[in-house]
Every structure is written in C-alpha cells, then in structure tokens.
Amino acid sequence: MKLRIFLSAVALSTVLILSAQRIQPRFSEVYSPDVPATAQLCGKTIDLDRSDLYEKFDRELTSLAYTHGTTMLMIKRANRFFPEMAPILEANGVPSDLLYLACAESSLNPRAYSPAKAAGLWQFIASAAKEYGLEVNDEIDERYNIEKATAAACRYLKKAYNRYGDWPSAMAAYNGGMARVAKELDAQGADTSLDLYLAEETTRYPFRIMAIKTIMENPSAYGYYLRDDQLYQPRKYRTVEVNGPVESWPDWAAKQGISYSTLREENPWIRAKKLTNKTGKTYKVRIPAEQSMSRKSAGTRTYNKAWVSR
C-alpha cells in the first residue's frame, strides 16, 4: 500500500514538472533603442555625450518607443493635423519642431482633456487660453479650435522665447510657467532649461519633445511600420459663417446635410446644443466634404514620407 502511494506521488510530481515545462512563459525580445550622439531641436544641435542629458533623453525615447498604441496613433493623427498646424507656426515665426510640443501635450487627440482641466491639442487651461485670446465658456471653447489654439500657442511660445532666447526654455515654460523658469534660470545661473534642476515633469518636458521628434522623423527605426492608407487623412471642408444665435445645432447640422455628431467631431469647439451669441460674433463652422469622409473616395496624402515604410 505504501509503495503504491509512493509511486503515485512520483507520477504526480513527474506530471507537474512536465506540465510546468510545457507552460513555461516565453518572453518577447526587448531591445533598448539607440540614443543618437546628438539631437537637433529648433535649429540647435544638442550634444548627448553628457551623461545626464543622455539619460534624460534615453528615458523619454524608451518610454515612447514602448508605448506602442499611443505613439502609433500620434503618427497617424499627425498626417491629418500637421498640414494645417505647420503653416500657422511658419506664419507666426515659430520653428516647425514646436509641432512636437503639441504631440507631447495631447498625443494629438483633438478632444484631450486633462485632470488639470487643460483642453485641446495644445492643452491650454482656461485662464491662459483667455489671456491669449481664446473664448472659453459653456457654449464655445476655442481651446478645441485647431486654428485658433495653434495661433495662441505660437503667441505664448514666441513671448517665452523672446524672454529667454532659448527654445528648450520656452518649451519648459509651456509646461511649468514662464515666471518659474525665468526665476530658476537666474537663481541657478543657467542659460537653458536643459541645465536646470526643476520639478520632474518640467525637467523631462524638452527631452520628451526631442524624443518624439526623433521617433516621428524615422518611425521604422523604432519598430513602427505604416502604410500610407493607414495614416489619418486631412479633411476637405467648406466653411459656413455663423454670426447670430443658433437655437439648435442638431437642426442646423441637418440643414447642412450632416449629423450633429459630425458637426461636433469636426468642430469640437462647439460645446452645447445651442449658441446664444448676443454680441453677433462670427464663427467659422466646418462642414466636411462628403468625399473626404469616405476612405474609398478621399484618397491618400502623406505629409511626411518617412512615416510610410511598407
């Protein structure tokens, strides 16, 4: 009897060992992304040989390279939004690399809203938005207006640059505030925010923008492979000016031949089902062309050929 129990125990142990061997998890290979020797940002070459700069850049590059869904969507969305945003930056005398600041702020999600109540692609809080000329109330929130919010962000960044003479510092100010960065540049005897000891989020911010640029200029080098038909395509619109009240945006949309959902998706700055507009302000409402709402008929336009690798 004892022999049978012993043999049964041995057999059970053997089965468990074999089962464990069969279900041993297999891990995917994970590679650390290569950090370039230098990074280009707003026409300036940043040498990453210094250990602290290397490690700060590496942290952001590694994080972005392995945040697969968010980074992939950011590239796809950029094909829709960069063609409109880039000319606004150029017209305002702001380097095109500041497009990547919007990526850092919102991952180019046009409906982004943070726990700190920052909104839109450029993540303005309400007070700053109003200071830079954007309307924010229960019916209208121009933080979600891509054209107006981009121009407002340009005004902020130019003001910061004129104060510091350094774009990384202007970027840090966008995250941490102009006065705070100015105070620390003076207190720490530094010429750029890259040399400052700041709150961690603000310290990381310019490096995150550099890392986003690095990946988006060559996505396939970091394992991101896209076809041109997978990029989100820019919309074609006709614009309707509204300079009076609107009793019902759903009814107004129906008269334009679109749904209320489409109206809100293409004009996310509309925040209610009506518009009081007592002052008679003119609002430009985008009505998407039917052709551009169809993947079959819209065609493909690729803003940056480096985004397409297959």
Solvent accessible surface area in square Angstrom, and as a share of the most:
residue,aa,sasa,rsa
1,M,151,0.67
2,K,175,0.74
3,L,121,0.60
4,R,154,0.56
5,I,105,0.53
6,F,124,0.52
7,L,100,0.50
8,S,71,0.46
9,A,53,0.41
10,V,69,0.40
11,A,56,0.43
12,L,108,0.54
13,S,56,0.36
14,T,64,0.37
15,V,83,0.47
16,L,108,0.54
17,I,103,0.52
18,L,84,0.42
19,S,32,0.21
20,A,54,0.42
21,Q,120,0.53
22,R,174,0.63
23,I,137,0.69
24,Q,121,0.54
25,P,83,0.52
26,R,233,0.85
27,F,176,0.73
28,S,96,0.62
29,E,137,0.62
30,V,113,0.65
31,Y,149,0.57
32,S,88,0.57
33,P,19,0.12
34,D,122,0.63
35,V,25,0.14
36,P,48,0.30
37,A,82,0.64
38,T,56,0.32
39,A,7,0.05
40,Q,90,0.40
41,L,1,0.01
42,C,22,0.13
43,G,82,0.79
44,K,91,0.39
45,T,77,0.45
46,I,8,0.04
47,D,84,0.44
48,L,3,0.01
49,D,121,0.63
50,R,113,0.41
51,S,78,0.50
52,D,56,0.29
53,L,13,0.06
54,Y,96,0.36
55,E,111,0.50
56,K,58,0.25
57,F,0,0.00
58,D,37,0.19
59,R,112,0.41
60,E,1,0.00
61,L,0,0.00
62,T,49,0.29
63,S,44,0.28
64,L,4,0.02
65,A,6,0.05
66,Y,90,0.34
67,T,56,0.33
68,H,107,0.48
69,G,47,0.46
70,T,58,0.33
71,T,1,0.01
72,M,53,0.24
73,L,65,0.32
74,M,4,0.02
75,I,0,0.00
76,K,41,0.18
77,R,48,0.18
78,A,0,0.00
79,N,1,0.00
80,R,60,0.22
81,F,27,0.11
82,F,3,0.01
83,P,45,0.28
84,E,51,0.23
85,M,0,0.00
86,A,17,0.14
87,P,73,0.46
88,I,28,0.14
89,L,1,0.01
90,E,138,0.62
91,A,89,0.69
92,N,41,0.21
93,G,54,0.52
94,V,6,0.04
95,P,35,0.22
96,S,69,0.45
97,D,17,0.09
98,L,0,0.00
99,L,7,0.03
100,Y,21,0.08
101,L,0,0.00
102,A,0,0.00
103,C,2,0.01
104,A,21,0.16
105,E,41,0.18
106,S,10,0.07
107,S,28,0.18
108,L,0,0.00
109,N,53,0.27
110,P,42,0.26
111,R,152,0.56
112,A,14,0.11
113,Y,126,0.48
114,S,28,0.18
115,P,144,0.90
116,A,76,0.59
117,K,135,0.57
118,A,10,0.07
119,A,0,0.00
120,G,0,0.00
121,L,8,0.04
122,W,1,0.00
123,Q,22,0.10
124,F,9,0.04
125,I,82,0.42
126,A,38,0.30
127,S,75,0.48
128,A,24,0.19
129,A,0,0.00
130,K,118,0.50
131,E,122,0.55
132,Y,25,0.10
133,G,60,0.58
134,L,8,0.04
135,E,42,0.19
136,V,24,0.14
137,N,73,0.37
138,D,128,0.67
139,E,31,0.14
140,I,1,0.01
141,D,8,0.04
142,E,4,0.02
143,R,18,0.06
144,Y,15,0.06
145,N,22,0.11
146,I,21,0.11
147,E,94,0.42
148,K,75,0.32
149,A,2,0.01
150,T,0,0.00
151,A,22,0.17
152,A,0,0.00
153,A,0,0.00
154,C,1,0.01
155,R,105,0.38
156,Y,27,0.10
157,L,1,0.00
158,K,79,0.34
159,K,108,0.46
160,A,0,0.00
161,Y,72,0.28
162,N,116,0.59
163,R,133,0.48
164,Y,34,0.13
165,G,53,0.51
166,D,13,0.07
167,W,28,0.10
168,P,3,0.02
169,S,0,0.00
170,A,0,0.00
171,M,0,0.00
172,A,0,0.00
173,A,0,0.00
174,Y,32,0.12
175,N,42,0.21
176,G,11,0.11
177,G,29,0.28
178,M,22,0.10
179,A,70,0.54
180,R,137,0.50
181,V,0,0.00
182,A,23,0.18
183,K,139,0.59
184,E,41,0.18
185,L,21,0.10
186,D,121,0.63
187,A,75,0.59
188,Q,73,0.32
189,G,70,0.67
190,A,20,0.15
191,D,127,0.66
192,T,17,0.10
193,S,7,0.04
194,L,11,0.06
195,D,70,0.36
196,L,6,0.03
197,Y,190,0.72
198,L,18,0.09
199,A,62,0.48
200,E,103,0.46
201,E,119,0.53
202,T,5,0.03
203,T,24,0.14
204,R,66,0.24
205,Y,14,0.05
206,P,2,0.01
207,F,2,0.01
208,R,67,0.25
209,I,0,0.00
210,M,2,0.01
211,A,0,0.00
212,I,2,0.01
213,K,20,0.08
214,T,27,0.16
215,I,1,0.01
216,M,0,0.00
217,E,84,0.38
218,N,74,0.38
219,P,1,0.01
220,S,34,0.22
221,A,64,0.49
222,Y,43,0.16
223,G,52,0.50
224,Y,5,0.02
225,Y,110,0.42
226,L,1,0.00
227,R,94,0.34
228,D,56,0.29
229,D,48,0.25
230,Q,49,0.22
231,L,1,0.01
232,Y,74,0.28
233,Q,24,0.11
234,P,20,0.13
235,R,58,0.21
236,K,106,0.45
237,Y,75,0.28
238,R,120,0.44
239,T,76,0.44
240,V,34,0.19
241,E,106,0.47
242,V,11,0.07
243,N,96,0.49
244,G,20,0.20
245,P,98,0.62
246,V,11,0.06
247,E,168,0.75
248,S,33,0.21
249,W,0,0.00
250,P,42,0.27
251,D,86,0.44
252,W,39,0.14
253,A,0,0.00
254,A,70,0.54
255,K,171,0.73
256,Q,44,0.19
257,G,68,0.66
258,I,28,0.14
259,S,61,0.39
260,Y,51,0.19
261,S,71,0.46
262,T,27,0.16
263,L,0,0.00
264,R,64,0.24
265,E,92,0.41
266,E,21,0.10
267,N,0,0.00
268,P,17,0.10
269,W,11,0.04
270,I,0,0.00
271,R,89,0.32
272,A,27,0.21
273,K,126,0.53
274,K,113,0.48
275,L,6,0.03
276,T,56,0.33
277,N,16,0.08
278,K,186,0.79
279,T,126,0.73
280,G,37,0.35
281,K,70,0.30
282,T,61,0.35
283,Y,10,0.04
284,K,125,0.53
285,V,0,0.00
286,R,54,0.20
287,I,4,0.02
288,P,8,0.05
289,A,38,0.29
290,E,158,0.71
291,Q,102,0.45
292,S,9,0.06
293,M,86,0.38
294,S,42,0.27
295,R,182,0.67
296,K,200,0.85
297,S,50,0.32
298,A,31,0.24
299,G,39,0.37
300,T,70,0.41
301,R,116,0.42
302,T,28,0.16
303,Y,99,0.38
304,N,43,0.22
305,K,154,0.65
306,A,45,0.35
307,W,3,0.01
308,V,43,0.25
309,S,50,0.33
310,R,147,0.54
